[in-house]
Amino acid sequence: MANHSATKKDSRQAAKRRDTNRYYGKTTRNAIRDLKELKDEKTQGEQLPSVISMIDKLAKRGIIHKNKAANLKSKLSKRTVVKA
């Protein structure tokens, strides 16, 4: 454990950030899983924008890499193509 007060504070902040990032990451993974499990194409099309928004927020916060976000969005979009 750190000895300086500033280092102790940084350690506390890092733990708080780690917990927050894990929460957002897990929530997004669950949303992706739920979207993949849906059978109805109309429902998939309705939920896709919100899941893509969640993925974009993870990339913006630096929780996942921007290329990983792009890959996830691409795969989900291909999977949930709504036939017009």
Phi, psi and omega per residue, in radians:
M1 nan 2.665 -3.090
A2 -1.274 2.735 -3.135
N3 -1.831 -0.510 -3.129
H4 -1.430 2.546 -3.081
S5 -1.119 -0.653 3.138
A6 -1.156 -0.637 3.127
T7 -1.237 -0.631 3.074
K8 -1.112 -0.740 3.126
K9 -1.104 -0.755 3.123
D10 -1.068 -0.664 3.114
S11 -1.120 -0.730 3.098
R12 -1.118 -0.741 -3.140
Q13 -1.135 -0.699 -3.139
A14 -1.113 -0.699 3.117
A15 -1.122 -0.710 3.123
K16 -1.130 -0.762 3.115
R17 -1.116 -0.705 -3.140
R18 -1.074 -0.758 3.119
D19 -1.110 -0.748 3.132
T20 -1.117 -0.789 3.140
N21 -1.116 -0.686 3.111
R22 -1.123 -0.674 3.125
Y23 -1.102 -0.871 -3.121
Y24 -1.120 -0.692 3.125
G25 -1.116 -0.790 -3.123
K26 -1.168 -0.704 3.123
T27 -1.077 -0.730 3.129
T28 -1.185 -0.718 3.106
R29 -1.079 -0.681 3.097
N30 -1.135 -0.695 3.128
A31 -1.134 -0.683 3.103
I32 -1.130 -0.771 3.128
R33 -1.071 -0.775 3.137
D34 -1.125 -0.657 3.113
L35 -1.132 -0.712 3.130
K36 -1.161 -0.535 -3.106
E37 -1.358 -0.308 -3.119
L38 -1.147 2.424 3.135
K39 -1.693 -0.549 -3.068
D40 -1.377 2.126 -3.100
E41 -1.150 -0.592 -3.133
K42 -1.126 -0.767 3.126
T43 -1.141 -0.684 3.090
Q44 -1.055 -0.786 -3.137
G45 -1.102 -0.561 3.130
E46 -1.302 -0.633 -3.076
Q47 -1.528 -0.297 -3.100
L48 -1.004 -0.816 -3.122
P49 -1.049 -0.641 -3.138
S50 -1.214 -0.644 3.114
V51 -1.205 -0.703 3.103
I52 -1.095 -0.667 3.098
S53 -1.094 -0.720 3.110
M54 -1.088 -0.734 -3.140
I55 -1.126 -0.737 3.118
D56 -1.074 -0.679 3.130
K57 -1.149 -0.659 3.085
L58 -1.094 -0.738 -3.137
A59 -1.170 -0.689 -3.126
K60 -1.140 -0.661 3.137
R61 -1.356 -0.204 3.140
G62 1.488 0.263 3.130
I63 -1.317 -0.654 3.015
I64 -2.202 2.789 3.141
H65 -1.271 2.626 -3.087
K66 -1.125 -0.544 3.109
N67 -1.255 -0.610 3.074
K68 -1.131 -0.697 3.102
A69 -1.079 -0.759 3.139
A70 -1.107 -0.718 3.127
N71 -1.127 -0.765 3.121
L72 -1.071 -0.804 -3.123
K73 -1.113 -0.692 3.137
S74 -1.107 -0.812 -3.128
K75 -1.119 -0.726 3.128
L76 -1.162 -0.683 -3.137
S77 -1.149 -0.715 3.107
K78 -1.130 -0.675 -3.081
R79 -1.240 -0.588 -3.042
T80 -1.917 0.703 3.134
V81 -1.163 2.186 3.104
V82 -1.614 2.156 -3.112
K83 -1.371 2.136 -3.104
A84 -1.610 nan nan
